[in-house]
Amino acid sequence: MMDQQGQEKFLQFILERVQEGKEEEARAILLENFKKQDEGTFSQQDIQEFVPKMLLLLKPEKLQEVQLIAQQFASKFGY
């Protein structure tokens, strides 16, 4: 599971890559996922819902970079 510092870094990484005006929406999605991780209720289904939502918020030129990081993140946590 990602610790508080890891969560903060991931949050900043994503927020720097979302479209103008979408930061708050992205932040809310991420914080909800972090909360579930902290509670131990974060599931495969959460990932499947999270990824398409986030992809819609990202700048098109940042998609590939974020997808690579997300894959590393998912494999690190066994998803």
N, C-alpha and C positions, 0 to 999 in steps of 0.2 A: 504494500500500500504506500501511496505517496505521503510523505510527511508535510508538515505545514510549509516549510521552506520550498519544497518541490512543487507544492500546489501554487504557491505565490509566483514562482518562476514560470510555470506552465500558463498561469493566468496572464501574466505580462506578455509572454511570447504570443499567445493567441490575440490579446487585445491590440497588440501592435500590428496585427495582420488582418483585422476585420475592416469592413468598409466603413467609411465616414458615417457617423450617426447610428451605428449598430453596436457600439461598445457596451451599452447598458444591457441590451438583450443578450449579448454574448456572455457578459459577466454573470447575469442571472442564471443562465444555463450551466455555466461552469461551477458556480457556487453551489447549485443544487446537486450536481454530481459529486463535488468534494464532500458535501454533507453526507451523502449516501455512502461514500467511501469510508468516511470516519465512523459511520454507524455500522459498517460491514454489510450494507444492503445493496451495494452497487453490483449490478448483474450484467450479463451478456445483453439482455434486452435493453438496458439503459444505454449501453454502448451503441447498439443498433439504432436507437432513437436519437442519441446525441450527435453522431457523426453527420447524418444528413442535415440536421438543424444548423450545425456549425458551418458546414460547407456552403450553405446559402448565405451566411453572413460574411464570409471571407472575401478579401480582394481576389479577383480571378488569378492574378499573377502570383499569388501566394499559396494557391491550392496545393500544388505538388509538394512544396516544402512542408506544409502542415500535415499532409497525408503521410509523408515519410516519418515525421515525428510521432504522429498518432499511432502508426504501426509499431514503432519501437516501444511506445508507451503501453500499448495493448499486449504486446508479447512479453514485456517485462512483468506484467501483472497477470499473465496466464489467461488472457482472454482470446 
